[in-house]
Amino acid sequence: MLAVLLSLALAAPAHLRLADLLREARDKNPDLAAATARLRAARSAISPAGALDDPMLMVQLWNAPADFSTIPVMVQLAQNIPLGGTAQLQVRAEIFNAFNTVNYGNPGSTFGAASFGRISSAGSMRQVQLGARLSF
């Protein structure tokens, strides 16, 4: 047993230094090398000068029935514009009933009246609304 311990002690390197172990871990760690490469690529990326964020387009369907030919559609387009610091201007355009679909009202429900069963009203037609919001 003593001979085994003595042979292990003699086979071990004479001295281990922390700096050597850290260098070996740094050189042979694939995750660290990949992270270093990602950092180098991010630092060398060219940021688009003066480019704005992508505009936001929203389409909403109101009271969607089974037949999609009579749905009122709302379309909204918004763009954020940075003004410096934390200030930001949002410009938006909203179109209600974008395809100008006729939305008929309910038929007359008073039995015996001349208007019974007749539709005499309709919903609103296309409306456009422009707006801006300043955030700071």
Secondary structure as the mmCIF struct_conf table of DSSP 4:
data_model
#
loop_
_struct_conf.conf_type_id
_struct_conf.id
_struct_conf.beg_label_comp_id
_struct_conf.beg_label_asym_id
_struct_conf.beg_label_seq_id
_struct_conf.end_label_comp_id
_struct_conf.end_label_asym_id
_struct_conf.end_label_seq_id
HELX_RH_AL_P HELX_RH_AL_P1 LEU A 2 ALA A 11
BEND BEND1 ALA A 12 ALA A 12
BEND BEND2 ALA A 14 ALA A 14
HELX_RH_AL_P HELX_RH_AL_P2 LEU A 18 LYS A 28
HELX_RH_AL_P HELX_RH_AL_P3 PRO A 30 SER A 44
HELX_LH_PP_P HELX_LH_PP_P1 ALA A 45 PRO A 48
TURN_TY1_P TURN_TY1_P1 ALA A 49 GLY A 50
HELX_LH_PP_P HELX_LH_PP_P2 ALA A 51 PRO A 55
STRN STRN1 MET A 56 LEU A 61
BEND BEND3 TRP A 62 ASN A 63
BEND BEND4 ALA A 66 ASP A 67
HELX_RH_3T_P HELX_RH_3T_P1 PHE A 68 THR A 70
STRN STRN2 VAL A 73 GLY A 84
TURN_TY1_P TURN_TY1_P2 GLY A 85 THR A 86
STRN STRN3 ALA A 87 PHE A 96
BEND BEND5 ASN A 97 ASN A 97
TURN_TY1_P TURN_TY1_P3 ALA A 98 PHE A 99
STRN STRN4 TYR A 104 TYR A 104
HELX_LH_PP_P HELX_LH_PP_P3 ASN A 106 PRO A 107
STRN STRN5 GLY A 108 GLY A 108
TURN_TY1_P TURN_TY1_P4 PHE A 111 GLY A 112
BEND BEND6 ALA A 113 ALA A 113
TURN_TY1_P TURN_TY1_P5 ALA A 114 SER A 115
STRN STRN6 PHE A 116 PHE A 116
TURN_TY1_P TURN_TY1_P6 GLY A 117 GLY A 117
STRN STRN7 ALA A 122 ALA A 122
STRN STRN8 GLN A 127 SER A 135
#
